[in-house]
């Protein structure tokens, strides 16, 4: 299951997307997420999907890697789609008992599903093409204006980066625990929804214990390397913006704005 989670995983490479400054990539992803909610036409979302495919090609990321990343959110996609279809008012095209489907509900549900897919794909491309250290430095730079208020931006950036990297690890641990309990006779697939939920409860205790142990080991390792959480620490490879980063940022922002305005 861990291999199906693309958010939090890093795919080493030397593509043009990998070489971009992490601050530029973070800002572009945030702007991409914001403008994706401003688009309300299928043509606009089609252009966004083409842009995602182009970036995927430039980053040399296999398409099946991104597709696997969508599988874990399939239930969320279906649930949100059905909720919007069932409860959005509009011209009724089908009804049964207390449920009804409207044309406006179908369109709204499709938009919500596409937006979720775009958000997951954009975030996955960010983490797949940005190393953990670069991601931490980029987040710390974005949060740096809050230092004037006493906000520990460098510590929060490290926490966010570690949390992202722990997502695939936790899913791997869940898979191992499920296989171990199935070998002991546990059944996670039969029964109704409530019975399946109850069967999942024994997973959480060993999962949380493993997560706490991993966090403790990570903390000891960071202390052994003299990490104190100070924002005055030096860096082996400091971030440097180049002319190429500026050009890419300006071009992408213009594309996002044009799509959000005209579509």
Phi, psi and omega in degrees: 000327182298327179290345179272352180262110181271333178292121181103346179267149178242130179250102183301145179184177181230036181281167176301328179288322177297325185279351178295150177297133182299331178293321177296317180295319178297314180296319180294322178294319178296317178293321178300315179297318182294312183289335179297332179276352178270341181280137180224033176225151179291331178296318178297317178292329175297320177295321177296320179295320176297321178295319177298317179296321179296315179296321177299318178295316179294326181279352180059039177262127179300138181296326180294336177293318177291321180298319178297328179292340179275339183299317180296337181262011182300318180297319179296319179298313181295317182297311180294325178297313181294321179298315181291324178295319187281331190241007176268123181290157179162195179288117184289127176245348177198141179212151177203122181057240181265002182259144178213149180241128179245160178295321177295324178295319179297316181295314180298318180295320178296319179298315180298315180297317180295320179297317178299317179298316179297319179297316181293317180295317180296316179293322179296317178297325178298309183286330179290333184250007181231126180291157181303320181293317179294321179297318178297315180296322179294316178295320179298322179294320180294326182270358185300324178303338180281353180298332181294339179265004182086009180285127182282077186298321182294323179290316179298320179298317177296319180296317180296316180297315179295320179298319178297319182287340180278344182301305178299324181297317180295322178293323175297317178298319178299317179298316180297317181294319179298317179295320179295319181285328175296323178295338178264008175101003180290145181238116181253001189244340182266160179094177179280187185296318181295319179294322177293322179296318178296324180292337181278345183301316180298346178287328191289324182297304178295330180294314179293322178297316178296320179296318179295318179296318179296319179296320179294317178297320179295318178298318178296319180296320179292321177294323179295335177265015174067030175280124182243356181082012181281141178278002180262007181291149180274165182232140179293318181236085180295148181287136179225125176281136178246172179298323179297320178300317180296318180295314180298317180298312182296316181297315181294319179297318178298319179296315179299316182294317180297318180295318182290332181279313188268352180231000000 
